[in-house]
């Protein structure tokens, strides 16, 4: 199978190397020719193009990975789909809702495999969290708290952050499209379809951006689970945490430490007289004197983790779908459209602070 990688930034380079390792022939396309040639020469890729239309005509790929800046996604996807090329699309699907219906029509008409790249579904930690939830280790889920953040100038520290797509509205930047396009899909996967969003997006910092650098929202899913999300480009130390609260306890997944901590009533709650409460090394607190005791230390395990695993597993899944000519599956084009509507549809109540008011 021949795979064309459109965009040779950090994620495009990773996809190209993974595709080659998985046995695919790889062609590259990037309008930044110096970057393109440097990467191609370093890794022995022979077919290189600065223009996507030429790349499709000459390389004749079976599939393509769109890893370009967000504002290029829709135009490139339409060009590829019209030529019958299967597509793995980096998130988000686009920077606007305009044109999505046309893309859906072309993909359906050509019976193409179109998959959204949502690597968190292949992340060892999120998979371990999902397994724990599926086993109902903490009972029925009531509500979820998600916090995430990193400092935009540190992201690609060798480059001027002001030129990053994430920093520019015209390129589809901002916290919503850059970060929440991942999280909203993960929430759907773990907790059910999002049916209501109430949120706030704004710029809190003096970074040279024309997009929001902070977003906070409350979501409700079809399973009547409430989820709070706080995300930003401001955190000087990267962090990411998911706390899930249920009828029988809670679980916390720490994305940066790759740890999963689980607290359950049956293991950590003690009635007066329970001998477990006095076991050596156990610290128990009581809300009321002589009342029920709680050991607040959850059972914590480190999740085996390798940085590239999720990307390679994601790409292997896409190539398998292409080989089987699958057109309807989890993470297909409908997934990307759904997330776009949740983030950008007027029906979703995002408020914006203007001029500091």
N, C-alpha and C positions, 0 to 999 in steps of 0.2 A: 504494500500500500504506500502511496506517495502522499505526504502531508506537507502542506504549505503553511509556514508560520508567518503571519502578518504582524510585524512589530517585533523589534529586537531589543526592547528594554529588558529589565530584569526578569519579568515573568515570561516573556517571549523566549528569552535565551534558555530559561529552565525548561520550558515546553519542548524546545528544539532538541535539547540534549536528551530529555526523557523519551521523545519520539524515536530518536535514533537508537537509544538503548533498548527500546521495545521492538526494534526490527524494521521500523518504517524508513523509507527513503524521505529525506528532508530537503525542502527548498525554502529559502528565506526571502522575505520582502520587507524593506524598510526604506523610507525616503531619506533617512540620515545615512548616506552612503559610507561615511568614514566609520561609523559604528558598525554598520552592516559588514563591511569588509574585514574589520578587525576581528569580529566574532567569527566570521566564516573561516578566515585563515587560521585562527587559533584552534579550530575544531574540525577542519577538513571538509566543510560544507562547500560544494562546488556550484550549486545553482543559486544565484543571488540576483535579486531584482529590486529596483527602486520604485517601480510602478506596479500596482496590484493587477491591473488589467493585463499588462504584459506577462506578469508572473503566471496568471491563470492560462493565458493563451499558449505560452511556451512550455511551462512545466507540466501542465495538464494534471493537476493534483486530483486525487480521489477525495481528499478531505482537507480542511483548513482550520487553523487555530487563529482566531482573531484576538490579538493581544496588543492592540494599538490603543492610543488614548481614547477615552470614552466617547468624545464627540465624533470619532471616525467609525464607531462600531456599526451603526445602522447602514450607512452608505456602503461600507465594505461588505456587510452581510448580504445586502441586496445584490451587489455585483456577483458575489460568489454563488448565491442561491440561484440566480438566473442562469448561471452556467452549470448548474447541477452538482455543485460541490457541497459535500456534507460539512457541517460547521460545529466546532467547539468554540463557544463564545465566552470570553472573560466577562465577569460581572463589572458594572451593570450592563444590561442589554443595550441601553442607549442613554442619551442625556435629555431626551424629550419623548413625549408620548406620540407625537406626530410621526407617521410613517410605520408604526408597528403593525397596523392592520394589513398594510401592503406586504410587509415581510411575512406575516402569517399566511397570507394567500399564496405567495410564491413558494414558500417552504412546503405547504400542503400540496400545491399543484405539482411540484416536482418530486414529491414523496421523499423528502430528504430527512436524514438524521440530523437534528439540530439539538445540541445539548448545551445547557448553561454550565459554566465552570464554577462550581460551588464546592471548593475544596474542604470546607468544614464538614461536609457529609462523609468525608474519607479520612478525617483526622482521628487518630487513635483515641484521644481524650474524649472527643464528642461521641465517638462510637461506644466508649466505655460508659459514658453518662447515659446514653440512650438505652443500653442494655440494662443498666440499673433501674431506669424508669420503667422499661417494659416489664421488668420482673416485679414492679410495684414494691420495691424495697422501702420506700417512704410513703406508701399508700397512695391515696388520691391526691393529685397535685392541685393546690389552691392558687398559688401565685409564685412569680419568678422575678428575681432581681438580676439585671445584667449591667455590668459596668465595663467600659473598655476605653482605652485611650493611648495615644502615643504622640510624640512631638514632631510635627511635620518637618521642620528643618533638619531633624536627625534621620529622616526616613531614607533618603538617598543623599548622604551627607557630602558626597563629592560633587554634587550638582546644586545649582541655585534653586532653593525650594520655590522661589517665586515663579520659576518656569515650569514647575511640576503641573501636570494636569489637575491634580487634587487641589491646587491653589487657585484655579481659574474657572470662572463660571462658563466662559465660552467653550472650554474643553470638557465640561461635565464634571467639575470638581465639587468639593464640599463634603462634609461629613455624611450627609444622607446618601449620596450616590457612591461615595468611596467606601464607607464602612457599613452603613446600615443595609446596603444592598446584600451584604453577606449575612448580617444578623437576622434580617427579616425572613430570609429563606431558612436559616437554622431554626428560628422560632416556629415556623410553619412545620418543619420536619419533626421537631421534638414535641410541640404542644398544640398543634392543630392550626387550621386556617385562620389567619388574622381577619377579623370582620370589622374592627373599629380601631382607629388611631386618634389619639389626642396628644399633640406635642408642641414643642417649642424649638425653633432653630434660630441661631443668632451668631454674631461674631463678638466674642468676649475679649480677645487679645488685640494687641497692636501689630500682629504679624501682617505682612504686606499681602493680603488676600482680598478677593472680592466675592468670597463665598463664606458660608457659615463654618465656624471652627468648633461649634458646640451644638449638640442636639440632645434633648431629653423628651421622652414620650411615655405614655401609658397605652398599652395595647390590650385588646380583648380578643380571645380566639373562640372558635365555634364550640370548643369544649368548656367554655366559660372559665378559662384560665386567664388571669390578669398578669401582664408582664410589664415591668418598668425597665426602661433602657436609658442609660446615660453614656454618651460617647463624645469624644473630642479629639482635636489635633493639638492639645495643650499639655498633656501629661509629660513631665520631664523624665519620668521613669515609665516605660511601657507597662501597662497592666491590662488584664482581662479576666473577669470572674463571672461565673454564672451560679447563682444560688437558687435552688428549687425547694420550695416549702410545701410539705404535704401533710396529710392527716396523721402520719406515723413518724414524722421527723423531717430532716432536711438533708440535702446533699449540696456540696460546693465544689465546682470544677474550677481550678485555677489554671488558666490557659498558659500563663508565662512560666509557672513552676511545674506544669504537667502533673498536677496532683488532683486526686479525687477524695474528698472527705465526706463521710456519711455518718449522720447521727440519727439513731432510731430510739423510739420509746422503749422497746423491749430490751435494749442493751444499755441504755443510759439514764433511765428513769427508775427511781427506787422508792417504794413505799416504806414508811417507818418500820424498822426491824429487818429489812432485807439485808442479809449478810454481805451481799456484793458491794454495798455502799461503804463498807469498812475494809475492803481489800487493800493491802499495802500499795502505796503509790497512787491511790485513787483520790482525787479531790472532788468533793461533793458540795454543792451549794443548796440552800433551802430558801425558797422565797419567803416562807413563814417559818418561825421557830418551831422545831419538831414536826415540820410538815414534810411534804414529798421532797426527796433529794434528787438533784440532777448532776450528773457528770457531764460538764459542758464540752469536754474534749472529744471530738468526733474521731472515728476510726479513719486514718488517712493512709492512702496508698499512692505511690508514684506510678504514673501510667507510662509504659514503654513508649518512647517517642523518637522518631527520626525525621528530620526536617523535610526531606524530599518525599517521604512515603506518601503523603496525601496527594501530592501533585502527580506522582507516577501512577498511583492507584486510580485517580480520577481519569487520567489520559488512557490508561489501559481499558477502563470501563467504556469510554467513548469509542475507542477503536473496535472493541467487541460489538458495540451497538451498530457501528457502521458495517461491520462484517455481516451482521445478521439483518441489515437493512431495517432496523427498528425505527419507527416514526412516532410512536406513542409510548411514553415511559416517564418515570420520575425524572425531573430535571430537563424535560423537553422545553420547547419554546414557550409553552404556556407558563412555565415557572418564571421565566424572565419577564414576561408581560405582567404576570400577577404582582411581582415585586415592584415593577415600575409604577403600576397603578396605586399600590399602597404608599409609595413614596411621593408621587407627583400628582395624583388625581385630586381635583378640587374638592371631592367629597371627604378627603382626609384632612382633618383640621390641624394643619401646621401653622402656628403663629410665629411671627417674626418681629424682633425688636428693631425699631427704626430710630436712628439718631439718638441712641442712648435712652429713649423713653420706654 
